[in-house]
Amino acid sequence: MRHRHTGRTTPTPAPTPDPPADNDPRFGTCAEANRNGYGPYRRGVDPEYAWYQDRDGDGLVCER
């Protein structure tokens, strides 16, 4: 069976940029970051803040 070309192309996803070298490693959860000795991160100060959810809205993530 031949496939008909429809003229549509599949978009290529944009590459995900690597975090700057001076950022901490990115972990799946704050608990994992804490276990590895990282955190806390402050809103507006630490770029890593954006990687995690601030559940209580206090401007601090990965509190220990």
C-alpha positions as CSV (number, residue, x, y, z in Angstrom):
1,M,0.0,0.0,0.0
2,R,1.4,3.4,-0.9
3,H,1.1,6.4,1.4
4,R,-0.1,9.6,-0.1
5,H,2.0,12.7,0.7
6,T,-0.4,15.3,2.1
7,G,2.1,18.2,2.1
8,R,2.0,18.5,5.8
9,T,5.2,18.4,7.8
10,T,5.7,17.3,11.3
11,P,7.1,20.2,13.3
12,T,10.5,19.5,14.9
13,P,10.5,20.4,18.6
14,A,12.7,23.2,19.6
15,P,15.8,22.0,21.5
16,T,15.6,22.5,25.3
17,P,18.4,24.9,26.3
18,D,20.8,23.7,28.9
19,P,20.7,25.5,32.2
20,P,23.5,28.0,32.7
21,A,26.6,26.3,34.1
22,D,26.4,28.2,37.3
23,N,22.9,26.9,38.2
24,D,22.4,24.0,40.5
25,P,21.5,20.6,38.9
26,R,17.8,20.3,38.1
27,F,16.0,17.5,40.1
28,G,12.6,16.0,39.7
29,T,11.4,17.2,43.1
30,C,12.5,19.5,45.9
31,A,12.9,16.4,48.2
32,E,15.5,15.0,45.7
33,A,17.2,18.4,45.6
34,N,17.3,18.6,49.4
35,R,18.7,15.0,49.7
36,N,21.5,16.1,47.4
37,G,22.3,19.2,49.5
38,Y,20.5,21.9,47.3
39,G,17.9,24.5,48.1
40,P,16.2,26.6,49.2
41,Y,15.5,28.9,46.3
42,R,14.0,32.4,46.5
43,R,11.6,33.9,43.9
44,G,13.4,36.7,42.0
45,V,16.8,35.7,43.3
46,D,17.5,32.1,42.3
47,P,16.7,31.0,38.7
48,E,16.2,27.5,40.1
49,Y,13.0,28.8,41.8
50,A,11.1,28.5,38.5
51,W,11.8,24.7,38.3
52,Y,9.8,23.8,41.4
53,Q,6.2,24.5,42.6
54,D,5.8,27.0,45.4
55,R,2.9,25.3,47.0
56,D,2.4,27.7,49.9
57,G,3.1,30.9,47.9
58,D,5.8,32.2,50.2
59,G,8.4,32.9,47.5
60,L,10.6,30.1,48.7
61,V,10.9,26.5,47.3
62,C,12.8,23.5,48.4
63,E,12.8,24.6,52.0
64,R,14.5,22.2,54.4
